[in-house]
Amino acid sequence: MLEHELLTEMYDDGYYPDHLVDKGKAILLSLCERIEADQPADLAALYTLTHAATEEFNALQTEFEAAGSEIETVARDAIGEEFWFVATAYGFDKADIEELIATRDW
């Protein structure tokens, strides 16, 4: 997991401030730590963890807006794909990408 570069599409696009993308990356890394610590037994337990991380991205949206950016289509897809990558990296191959981030408001 540590070898995977998270949110590269967002880092590569000047529209997204790197310091905020760094915060998004930290959210995803924290999600990994929670998965490792809690070891969810099933998809429902995993979704509980991913929904909490999605809420953190929801809060981060305000900071993106204040910086003249936003979590829009490109970012939404990039973030969703990273959630799916995390889920599959931890053995949850049947995770639904939309359910992983179902609590998003971006």
N, C-alpha and C positions, 0 to 999 in steps of 0.2 A: 504494500500500500504506500509506503514512504517513497518508493521509486516513481510513482505516478505523479505527474505534474497536474495539479488541480487548477481549473478555471483558466486554462491557457488562452482560450478564445477571448476572454475578457481582458486578460493582461495584454494581449496583442492588439487590442482596439483602444485607441486613445480616448474614446468616449467615456470609458470607465476609469475613474481615478484608481491608481494602483494601491493607494493606502486603504481604499474601501474594498477593493478586490482581496487585499490581504485579510481584511476582517471576514470576508466570506470564506476564504480558505481556512481561516482559524475555526469558523463554525463547523466546516466539514471535518477538520481534523479532530475537533472536540466530539463530533458525532462518532467518529471511529473509536475514540477513547471510551465513549459511553457504551458502544456496542461490545467492545472488548471487556469492559468491566461488568456489564449487566448480562451479557451473553443471552440475548433474547431467544426464547425457545421456539417462537413461531413468527409468522408474518405480522400478526396483530401486535405482538410485543415490539417488533422492529418498527412498525408504523407509529407506535407511540413515541419512539425515540426520534424518528425522522420528522414527525409533526412538530415536536418541540424545537428541532433545529430549523425547520421551515419558519416557525414563529420568530426565531432570531433573525432570519433573512427579512421577514416582514418588517421588523424594527429597523433593520439596516436600510431599507428603502428610503426612509426619511433623510438619512445622511447622503444617499445618492442624489436625491432631489436637491438638497441644499448645495451640492457640489455641481449642479447643472447637468446631472445625469439621471438615469432611472434604470430600474430593473424592467426592461422591456423584452421584446421577442427574442433577440439574440441572447441576452443574459438569462432569460427564463429557460431557454433550451439548454444553454451551457450548464446552468445550475441543476436542472432536472437530470441531465445526463450524468453529472457527477454524483448525485444522490443514487442513481441507478448503478453506477460503477461501484460505489461504496457497498451497496446492498449485495451485489453479485460477488464482490471481493470477499465478503463474509459468508458466502454460501447461500444467499437468498436469491437464487436464480429465477424464482417465480414471482418476484416482487413486481408490482405494477408501478410503472414510473409515475403515473398520475396520482396514484394513492400515496406514494412516498412523499409527495409535496402537496397533498390535497388541501392543507390549511393555508396555502399561499394566498396573498392578496396582491400579487404582482403578475 
